[in-house]
Structures are given as C-alpha cells and as structure tokens.
Amino acid sequence: MSYSRTKATKELQSKLIHRWKPWKKSTGPKTAEGKARISMNAYKGGQRQSGREIARVLREQKRLLEDML
C-alpha cells in the first residue's frame, strides 16, 4: 500500500516547514574536505566528451586505413 498525500496534508506540511524555516539553519560545508566534495555536485563525469573524442579518432583511423587499401 502506497502513501498518498492529500491536499490537506500538503498544506499542513507547507505551513510547518514555513514555521520551522530550515533554510535559515542550512550553512553548507564547513571543512575544506566538505567544500571540495560539494564543489563536484554538478560534475557529470565528462563521458560524452570522451566518447566524442574516441569516435573522432576512430573515424580518422578508418579513413587512413581505407586510403592505404
């Protein structure tokens, strides 16, 4: 059985959150290690660019092989 939030539940939760104001207590990382870790949040890994580079090199090698034959 899944939990479904009713409109009344959502409104109550919204009022409670606005009373607590958790965003005022959020301070972010304090240590250098934490700051270094959080700075990588948007990093996606660069796989797409690496894949494009590999594809480019393979196309170039294929052209060279075709020219040799």
For each residue, the residues with C-beta under 8 A, 3 or more apart:
1:
2:
3:
4:
5: 9 10 13
6: 9 10
7: 10 11
8: 11 12
9: 5 6 12 13
10: 5 6 7 13 14
11: 7 8 14 15
12: 8 9 15 16
13: 5 9 10 16 17
14: 10 11 17 18
15: 11 12 18 19
16: 12 13 19 20
17: 13 14 20 21 22
18: 14 15 21
19: 15 16
20: 16 17
21: 17 18 24 25
22: 17 25 26
23: 26
24: 21
25: 21 22
26: 22 23
27: 30
28: 38
29: 34 35 37 38
30: 27 34
31: 34 35
32: 35 36
33: 36 37
34: 29 30 31 37 38
35: 29 31 32 38 39
36: 32 33 39 40
37: 29 33 34 40
38: 28 29 34 35 41
39: 35 36
40: 36 37 43
41: 38
42:
43: 40 46
44: 47 48
45:
46: 43 49 50
47: 44 50 51
48: 44 51 52
49: 46 52 53
50: 46 47 53 54
51: 47 48 54 55
52: 48 49 55 56
53: 49 50 56 57
54: 50 51 57 58
55: 51 52 58 59
56: 52 53 59 60
57: 53 54 60 61
58: 54 55 61 62
59: 55 56 62 63
60: 56 57 63 64
61: 57 58 64 65
62: 58 59 65 66
63: 59 60 66 67
64: 60 61 67 68
65: 61 62 68 69
66: 62 63 69
67: 63 64
68: 64 65
69: 65 66
